[in-house]
Amino acid sequence: MRITVVRTLLMLAVGLIAATVGARAVPEGPVLNRGRVPSAAHAGAQPRDAASVLREMRAALGGEAALDAIKSFTVRGSIKQTAGGFTKQLSIDLSVLLPDHFLDVRRDWNSAGPMPVDITYYRGFRGDTLIRRTDSTMPFPPDPWPQTPAVIAQREREMTLRNKEDFARLVLILFGRSFSGYVLQFAYLGAEQREGRTIEVLEATGTDRYRMRLSVDAATHLPAMIEYLAGQGVMVSTSSRVAVRGNEVVSQTPVSPPAPVDTTGLPMVEHRLVPSNFKVQGGLNWPHRLTVTVGADVVSQMDLGAFRLNPKLDARRFDIGR
């Protein structure tokens, strides 16, 4: 008996970011317009500043000595991503060699009927060099912009900056500071009440003027949230016609490449990164869940296993070809 099956495969397109070539959005004003009560967490005490909040945050994360002793780390886990009503579960492997090497490897493996799909996304940076590669058993969508040298160079600069911003948010939550891979300047904005808690808010500004907001719980001194602007995730699809007899594939048409995705002009939207599930390991009190929401929707949830602290990482680990 010969059965013809048409399978449509859906991918969350990691690396396709909603941004205009040459006009990267920079949030110049406040991300949120909540009313804040300056220094409400310490009414009657000395005026608060960013350095004091970050110093207390580092103490809550494990202390200056323990944090300063970390020169590298790796961690594995899983990440659930949602876009366009579809959800994908991927494995994730993070490698960080401080101060300026960052590698995020995500693998999407599933069996779409008789045809297995295996996609690995590599992204990050080493110094000022972009890491960006996709290995796939099926055709991947082409870059949706003109392939001229000037446009390619501009997009690579933008992608490197976005990867550095991801790195900056991660190490800010883990270390309570920035590194030379992406330097941040901090300003104290004040305090506010959220769900019965007093939250102190800092603004962090990158060297490219990109701004994000760090919220710190005034009672525990642990990071509570980072707010930032970023592009929206996009969904692409492809299909193939497969003929099977029993459990064997007897013929199949080539997988059709997805249509190019034009992300030009799509707006940047506010994201909220919330760390949770803090656990003490090796003297460090680090989160093991990172949840990103847009509005009321959870767009990604990263669950991390045990961190490997100060593993010997060769810089060649980050030499990922295109």
C-alpha positions in Angstrom: 0.0 0.0 0.0 1.4 3.4 -1.0 0.4 6.4 1.0 1.3 10.0 0.0 1.8 12.4 2.9 2.2 16.1 2.6 4.0 17.5 5.6 4.3 21.2 6.4 7.2 22.0 8.7 7.1 25.1 10.9 10.2 26.8 12.2 10.7 29.6 14.6 13.2 31.6 12.7 16.0 32.3 15.2 18.1 35.2 13.8 15.5 36.8 11.7 14.9 40.0 13.6 12.4 42.7 12.9 14.6 45.7 12.3 15.2 48.1 9.4 18.5 47.9 7.7 20.6 50.9 8.7 18.0 52.3 11.1 18.3 50.3 14.2 15.8 51.3 16.8 17.1 52.9 20.0 14.8 53.6 22.9 15.5 57.3 23.7 12.8 57.8 26.3 11.5 55.7 29.2 10.5 52.2 28.4 7.6 52.4 30.8 5.7 55.4 32.1 5.0 54.1 35.6 5.0 56.7 38.4 8.0 56.2 40.6 8.7 57.4 44.1 12.4 58.4 44.3 14.3 56.5 47.0 11.1 55.1 48.5 13.0 52.0 49.5 15.1 54.0 51.9 12.9 56.9 53.0 14.8 59.1 55.4 18.1 57.5 54.6 20.9 58.8 52.4 20.0 59.3 48.8 20.3 56.1 46.7 22.5 55.7 43.7 23.1 53.0 41.1 26.4 51.9 42.6 24.7 51.1 46.0 21.9 49.1 44.4 24.4 47.1 42.2 26.7 46.5 45.2 23.8 45.0 47.2 22.7 43.0 44.2 26.2 41.4 43.8 26.2 40.6 47.5 22.8 38.8 47.1 24.1 36.9 44.0 27.1 35.5 46.0 29.4 38.3 46.9 32.2 40.2 45.1 34.9 37.7 45.7 32.9 34.7 44.4 31.6 36.6 41.4 35.1 38.1 40.5 36.5 34.6 40.6 34.4 33.5 37.6 36.2 33.8 34.3 34.1 31.4 32.3 31.0 29.3 32.5 28.8 26.9 30.5 25.2 25.8 31.1 22.8 23.6 29.2 19.1 23.5 29.3 16.0 23.9 27.2 14.1 26.8 25.8 10.4 27.0 24.8 9.7 29.6 22.1 6.4 30.9 20.9 5.5 32.9 17.9 2.5 33.2 15.7 0.5 30.8 17.9 3.1 28.0 17.5 5.5 26.7 20.1 8.9 25.1 19.7 11.0 23.3 22.3 14.7 23.5 21.7 17.8 22.5 23.6 20.2 25.3 24.5 23.9 25.3 25.3 25.5 28.6 26.5 29.3 29.2 26.7 30.8 32.4 28.1 34.4 33.3 28.2 34.7 36.6 30.0 34.9 39.4 29.1 34.0 39.2 25.4 33.2 35.7 24.1 29.6 34.5 24.0 28.1 31.5 22.2 24.5 30.5 22.2 23.8 27.1 20.5 20.2 26.0 20.1 19.1 22.7 18.5 15.7 21.9 17.1 15.2 18.2 16.4 11.9 16.6 15.6 10.4 14.0 13.4 7.9 15.5 10.9 6.2 12.2 9.9 8.7 10.1 8.0 11.2 13.0 7.5 13.4 14.0 10.5 14.3 17.6 10.9 17.5 18.7 12.6 18.4 22.4 12.8 21.2 23.9 14.9 21.5 27.6 15.4 24.8 29.2 16.4 24.9 32.8 17.5 27.0 35.1 19.6 30.3 37.0 19.2 34.0 36.8 19.9 35.5 40.2 20.5 33.8 42.3 17.7 33.3 39.3 15.4 29.8 38.1 14.8 29.0 34.4 15.3 26.1 33.4 13.1 25.5 30.0 11.5 22.6 27.6 10.9 23.1 23.9 10.1 19.9 22.3 8.8 18.8 19.1 7.2 16.2 21.2 5.3 16.5 24.4 3.3 16.6 27.5 5.5 15.1 30.8 4.4 17.5 33.2 2.7 18.3 36.5 4.4 15.4 38.8 3.5 17.4 41.9 2.4 19.5 42.9 -0.6 22.8 40.9 -0.7 25.1 43.8 -1.4 28.4 44.1 0.5 27.4 47.4 2.2 24.0 45.9 3.3 25.6 42.7 4.5 28.3 44.6 6.5 25.7 46.8 8.1 23.4 43.9 9.0 26.4 42.0 10.6 27.2 45.1 12.7 23.6 45.2 13.8 23.5 41.5 14.6 26.7 41.7 16.6 25.2 44.5 18.7 22.0 42.6 19.3 24.1 39.5 20.4 26.1 41.8 22.7 22.9 43.1 24.2 21.7 39.6 24.9 25.1 38.9 26.5 24.8 42.1 28.5 21.4 41.2 29.9 22.5 37.7 30.9 25.7 38.8 32.7 23.9 41.7 34.3 21.4 39.3 35.9 24.2 36.8 36.9 27.0 39.3 38.0 25.3 42.6 38.7 27.7 44.4 36.3 28.7 44.7 32.7 31.9 43.6 31.0 34.0 45.0 28.2 32.1 42.7 25.7 29.3 45.3 26.1 29.8 48.2 28.5 26.8 49.7 30.4 26.5 52.9 32.3 24.0 52.9 35.1 21.7 55.6 36.5 19.3 55.3 39.5 15.7 56.2 38.6 14.0 55.6 41.9 11.7 53.1 43.5 8.1 51.9 43.0 5.6 49.5 44.4 4.8 46.3 42.4 2.5 43.6 43.8 3.3 44.6 47.4 7.0 44.7 46.8 9.3 47.7 46.7 11.4 47.6 43.5 14.4 49.8 42.8 14.9 50.7 39.1 18.1 51.5 37.3 18.6 52.5 33.7 21.4 50.9 31.8 22.8 52.6 28.7 25.1 50.8 26.2 27.9 52.4 24.2 25.6 52.5 21.2 23.0 54.4 23.3 20.7 51.4 23.6 18.8 51.5 26.9 17.3 48.9 29.2 15.8 49.0 32.6 16.9 46.8 35.5 14.5 46.2 38.4 15.9 45.0 41.7 13.9 43.7 44.7 14.6 46.1 47.6 14.1 43.3 50.2 16.1 40.5 48.6 18.4 42.7 46.5 18.0 40.1 43.7 17.3 41.1 40.1 13.6 41.1 39.4 13.3 42.1 35.8 15.0 43.7 32.8 12.8 45.7 30.3 14.1 46.3 26.8 13.0 46.8 23.2 13.6 44.1 20.6 12.3 42.8 17.3 9.4 40.4 17.1 9.9 36.7 16.4 8.7 35.5 13.0 7.4 32.2 11.7 8.3 30.5 8.4 7.1 27.3 6.8 8.1 24.8 4.2 6.6 21.6 2.8 7.5 18.4 1.1 5.5 15.5 -0.5 6.6 12.1 0.8 5.3 8.7 -0.4 5.6 5.9 2.2 5.0 2.1 1.9 4.7 0.6 5.4 7.3 2.3 7.4 9.6 3.1 4.5 9.9 6.2 2.5 9.8 5.2 -1.2 10.0 8.7 -2.7 9.8 12.4 -1.8 9.9 15.7 -3.5 12.7 18.1 -2.4 11.8 20.3 0.5 10.6 23.6 -0.9 12.6 26.6 0.4 10.5 29.0 2.5 9.6 32.3 0.9 11.9 35.2 2.0 10.7 37.0 5.0 10.7 40.8 4.7 11.1 42.2 8.2 11.7 45.8 7.0 9.6 48.3 8.9 8.3 45.9 11.6 8.3 47.8 15.0 10.4 47.1 18.0 8.3 45.9 20.9 8.8 46.0 24.7 10.1 42.8 26.2 10.4 41.8 29.9 13.0 39.4 31.0 12.2 37.9 34.4 14.8 35.7 36.3 13.4 33.1 38.8 14.2 29.8 40.4 17.3 31.0 42.1 19.6 28.3 43.4 22.9 28.4 45.3 25.7 26.5 43.5 29.4 27.0 44.1 28.6 29.9 46.4 26.6 31.7 43.7 22.9 32.4 43.9 22.0 32.3 40.2 18.6 32.0 38.5 17.8 28.8 36.6 14.7 30.1 34.7 14.6 33.1 32.4 11.2 34.1 31.1 10.6 36.7 28.4 7.1 38.2 27.9 5.7 40.6 25.4 2.6 42.2 26.8 0.7 39.3 28.5 2.3 36.6 26.3 5.2 34.4 27.2 7.4 34.3 24.1 10.3 32.3 25.6 11.0 30.3 28.7 14.6 29.1 29.3 15.2 26.4 31.9 18.8 25.9 32.8 20.6 23.0 34.5 23.7 23.1 36.6 26.3 25.7 35.7 29.9 24.6 35.0 32.0 27.3 36.7 35.4 28.2 35.3 35.7 25.3 32.8 38.7 25.5 30.6 37.3 27.1 27.4 39.6 27.4 24.4 38.9 30.5 22.4 38.7 28.2 19.3 35.4 27.0 20.7 34.0 30.3 19.6 35.5 30.1 16.1 32.3 29.2 14.3 32.5 29.4 10.5 29.6 30.8 8.4 
